[in-house]
């Protein structure tokens, strides 16, 4: 009790004189994997993981660090029309965050529209490279091309619907003006 008054708790007791809760301890390394704990993680020579732990076992080829940091494959060089037509949706889906600047086009300001158009043109030219090197995992070049082709189709559909709505809006205004006169 005197130790509690001096600020130093007795062993096994907390500062309030109650039994201290046991502290969490890392389980001992498993016998099957040298240097790994019971969950299969190892810290020695940890590798690329930011927290220093890596999971033991084979990693797929497309998941290895730096696999997509290599040069863009020749068959992927070209324009990305899906990124141009839907930059604010395509960007986050492909982990290319500059695409969110495309949302500025929704505000009625010429400067915002020009900034959005500039980003759209940039994504048209560099979209394939940015998407390939982003954090998103691509299993193959064919899968990448299939996903980007789907984005092109979605962009064309959304653009066509947008133009139809604009035509209907202007058509109804001119029709309303003719009826009123």
BAGU-627150 format. One record per residue (C-alpha): residue in one letter; x, y, z. Coordinates in steps of 0.05 Angstrom, whole numbers. Layout:
N
+----+--------+--------+--------+
! aa !      X !      Y !      Z !
+----+--------+--------+--------+
!  A !      X !      Y !      Z !
...
+----+--------+--------+--------+
//
This chain:
181
+----+--------+--------+--------+
! aa !      X !      Y !      Z !
+----+--------+--------+--------+
!  X !      0 !      0 !      0 !
!  X !     58 !     47 !     15 !
!  X !     84 !     35 !    -55 !
!  X !     18 !     58 !    -84 !
!  X !     23 !    123 !    -45 !
!  X !     93 !    135 !    -72 !
!  X !     70 !    128 !   -144 !
!  X !    101 !     60 !   -158 !
!  X !     51 !      3 !   -161 !
!  X !     69 !    -64 !   -133 !
!  X !     86 !   -118 !   -183 !
!  X !     22 !   -146 !   -213 !
!  X !    -19 !    -86 !   -190 !
!  X !    -41 !    -24 !   -227 !
!  X !    -38 !     48 !   -200 !
!  X !   -106 !     39 !   -166 !
!  X !    -85 !    -21 !   -125 !
!  X !   -123 !    -70 !   -169 !
!  X !    -95 !   -132 !   -202 !
!  X !    -64 !   -111 !   -269 !
!  X !    -90 !   -141 !   -333 !
!  X !    -39 !   -184 !   -370 !
!  X !     -6 !   -149 !   -428 !
!  X !    -14 !   -176 !   -499 !
!  X !     46 !   -215 !   -520 !
!  X !     65 !   -239 !   -590 !
!  X !     58 !   -314 !   -594 !
!  X !    124 !   -352 !   -598 !
!  X !    151 !   -371 !   -667 !
!  X !    119 !   -433 !   -696 !
!  X !    162 !   -494 !   -701 !
!  X !    146 !   -505 !   -774 !
!  X !    174 !   -440 !   -803 !
!  X !    241 !   -415 !   -778 !
!  X !    237 !   -341 !   -758 !
!  X !    161 !   -337 !   -766 !
!  X !    109 !   -328 !   -712 !
!  X !     47 !   -371 !   -703 !
!  X !     11 !   -332 !   -758 !
!  X !     64 !   -344 !   -811 !
!  X !     94 !   -273 !   -808 !
!  X !    168 !   -259 !   -804 !
!  X !    204 !   -194 !   -788 !
!  X !    276 !   -214 !   -803 !
!  X !    294 !   -189 !   -873 !
!  X !    223 !   -166 !   -879 !
!  X !    224 !   -139 !   -950 !
!  X !    179 !    -87 !   -981 !
!  X !    122 !    -86 !   -931 !
!  X !    115 !    -17 !   -897 !
!  X !    107 !    -48 !   -828 !
!  X !    165 !    -96 !   -837 !
!  X !    124 !   -160 !   -838 !
!  X !    114 !   -206 !   -898 !
!  X !     69 !   -265 !   -906 !
!  X !    106 !   -330 !   -920 !
!  X !     88 !   -368 !   -982 !
!  X !     88 !   -358 !  -1057 !
!  X !     63 !   -293 !  -1085 !
!  X !     30 !   -288 !  -1153 !
!  X !     72 !   -256 !  -1208 !
!  X !     28 !   -195 !  -1216 !
!  X !     29 !   -182 !  -1142 !
!  X !    105 !   -178 !  -1134 !
!  X !    131 !   -109 !  -1115 !
!  X !    154 !    -69 !  -1176 !
!  X !    123 !   -117 !  -1226 !
!  X !     83 !    -59 !  -1257 !
!  X !    138 !     -7 !  -1248 !
!  X !    170 !    -34 !  -1310 !
!  X !    160 !     -2 !  -1377 !
!  X !     90 !      0 !  -1405 !
!  X !     80 !    -59 !  -1453 !
!  X !     79 !    -38 !  -1527 !
!  X !      8 !    -63 !  -1538 !
!  X !    -18 !    -16 !  -1483 !
!  X !     11 !     47 !  -1514 !
!  X !    -44 !     91 !  -1543 !
!  X !   -103 !    133 !  -1524 !
!  X !   -150 !    117 !  -1467 !
!  X !   -218 !    144 !  -1488 !
!  X !   -253 !    116 !  -1426 !
!  X !   -209 !    160 !  -1382 !
!  X !   -223 !    220 !  -1427 !
!  X !   -299 !    211 !  -1426 !
!  X !   -307 !    194 !  -1352 !
!  X !   -246 !    221 !  -1316 !
!  X !   -280 !    230 !  -1248 !
!  X !   -305 !    158 !  -1246 !
!  X !   -248 !    124 !  -1284 !
!  X !   -194 !    157 !  -1242 !
!  X !   -214 !    130 !  -1173 !
!  X !   -232 !     62 !  -1202 !
!  X !   -162 !     56 !  -1230 !
!  X !   -128 !     90 !  -1171 !
!  X !   -109 !    151 !  -1213 !
!  X !   -132 !    206 !  -1166 !
!  X !   -120 !    264 !  -1213 !
!  X !   -183 !    242 !  -1248 !
!  X !   -224 !    273 !  -1192 !
!  X !   -206 !    341 !  -1220 !
!  X !   -257 !    323 !  -1274 !
!  X !   -311 !    338 !  -1223 !
!  X !   -295 !    412 !  -1230 !
!  X !   -333 !    411 !  -1297 !
!  X !   -397 !    405 !  -1257 !
!  X !   -389 !    477 !  -1232 !
!  X !   -411 !    534 !  -1278 !
!  X !   -344 !    567 !  -1284 !
!  X !   -301 !    571 !  -1346 !
!  X !   -236 !    562 !  -1307 !
!  X !   -262 !    498 !  -1275 !
!  X !   -285 !    473 !  -1343 !
!  X !   -217 !    486 !  -1374 !
!  X !   -181 !    452 !  -1316 !
!  X !   -227 !    391 !  -1324 !
!  X !   -216 !    390 !  -1399 !
!  X !   -140 !    394 !  -1389 !
!  X !   -142 !    335 !  -1341 !
!  X !   -186 !    296 !  -1390 !
!  X !   -137 !    308 !  -1447 !
!  X !    -79 !    287 !  -1401 !
!  X !   -116 !    223 !  -1383 !
!  X !   -132 !    210 !  -1456 !
!  X !    -57 !    211 !  -1472 !
!  X !    -27 !    181 !  -1408 !
!  X !    -86 !    142 !  -1380 !
!  X !    -62 !     72 !  -1399 !
!  X !      7 !     84 !  -1368 !
!  X !    -22 !    115 !  -1305 !
!  X !    -72 !     58 !  -1295 !
!  X !    -19 !      5 !  -1309 !
!  X !     29 !     33 !  -1258 !
!  X !    -23 !     49 !  -1205 !
!  X !    -33 !      7 !  -1143 !
!  X !    -88 !    -33 !  -1177 !
!  X !    -69 !   -105 !  -1192 !
!  X !    -73 !   -128 !  -1264 !
!  X !    -70 !   -203 !  -1278 !
!  X !    -49 !   -194 !  -1351 !
!  X !    -46 !   -146 !  -1408 !
!  X !   -109 !   -178 !  -1437 !
!  X !   -147 !   -166 !  -1372 !
!  X !   -123 !    -93 !  -1371 !
!  X !   -147 !    -83 !  -1443 !
!  X !   -214 !   -115 !  -1428 !
!  X !   -226 !    -69 !  -1368 !
!  X !   -206 !     -7 !  -1406 !
!  X !   -251 !    -28 !  -1464 !
!  X !   -309 !    -33 !  -1415 !
!  X !   -293 !     38 !  -1392 !
!  X !   -295 !     62 !  -1464 !
!  X !   -364 !     31 !  -1474 !
!  X !   -389 !     62 !  -1408 !
!  X !   -361 !    130 !  -1428 !
!  X !   -395 !    127 !  -1496 !
!  X !   -462 !    108 !  -1465 !
!  X !   -459 !    163 !  -1412 !
!  X !   -437 !    215 !  -1465 !
!  X !   -493 !    195 !  -1512 !
!  X !   -545 !    200 !  -1457 !
!  X !   -517 !    268 !  -1437 !
!  X !   -522 !    294 !  -1509 !
!  X !   -593 !    267 !  -1515 !
!  X !   -614 !    302 !  -1450 !
!  X !   -583 !    367 !  -1475 !
!  X !   -619 !    361 !  -1542 !
!  X !   -684 !    347 !  -1506 !
!  X !   -675 !    406 !  -1460 !
!  X !   -661 !    454 !  -1517 !
!  X !   -716 !    424 !  -1559 !
!  X !   -767 !    433 !  -1504 !
!  X !   -745 !    505 !  -1494 !
!  X !   -753 !    522 !  -1567 !
!  X !   -820 !    485 !  -1569 !
!  X !   -843 !    523 !  -1508 !
!  X !   -822 !    589 !  -1540 !
!  X !   -862 !    573 !  -1603 !
!  X !   -924 !    555 !  -1564 !
!  X !   -921 !    619 !  -1523 !
!  X !   -917 !    665 !  -1584 !
+----+--------+--------+--------+
//
